[in-house]
């Protein structure tokens, strides 16, 4: 079972998205993830068009961000 406060937030979100779509406003969805430098490997899949990422240049983490819409 889902908590009622979470369910309420989902319903509010869906109503907002529907209103934005009816107004013709674009919806942009964003996501972010990261990998730590110790999570690299000495081999990787590569399609030949660009060099594959096998090791990171610095210590820390590599942040990957993406945003997109239907256009």
N, C-alpha and C positions, 0 to 999 in steps of 0.2 A: 504494500500500500504506500502511496505517496502522501507526504504531508500536505495538509490543506494550504499552507502558505506557499509551497512550491507550485501546487496546482493552480492557485490563484495568479501567481506570477506568469505561468505559462499562458493562461487564458488572456491576461492583459497583453502579453507580448504578441499573441496571435491577432488580437483585435487591432493593435497598433500597426502590425505589418499589413493587415487587410486595408486599413485606412490609408496608409502610405501608398499602396498599390492603386487604390481607387483614385488618389490624387495625382498619380503619375510620377511619384517620387521614386528615384532608383534605390534599390536595396543593395548595399555592399556588405558582404560577409568577410570577416577577417579571422585569421588563425595564426597562432605563433607556436613554435616548438623549438627545442634546442637539443644539441648533443654536446657532451663533454669531450674534451680532447682525448681522454683515455678510451673513448668508445670507437676509435678509428680502427681500421684493419689494414693489413699489408696488401690486400687484394680487394678489387671492387669490380662491379659490372660497368662496362663502358661501351657505348655504341659507336665509338670512333670519331664522333663529331667534336668532342671536347675532352680535355684531360679529366680523368676521374679524381675525385677527392679521396686520397688514401691516408694522408696525414695532415694535421693542422699545423699552421705555421707558429702559432703561439699557444701558451697554456690558457686554460679557461674553457669557454664554451662557444660554440657556433650557434647563433640565433637565426632561425629561419622564419620569415614572416611572409604571409600570403594574403592577398585580398582579391576579391573578384565579384562579378555580378553576371547577369544573363546577357548583357550587351556584347 
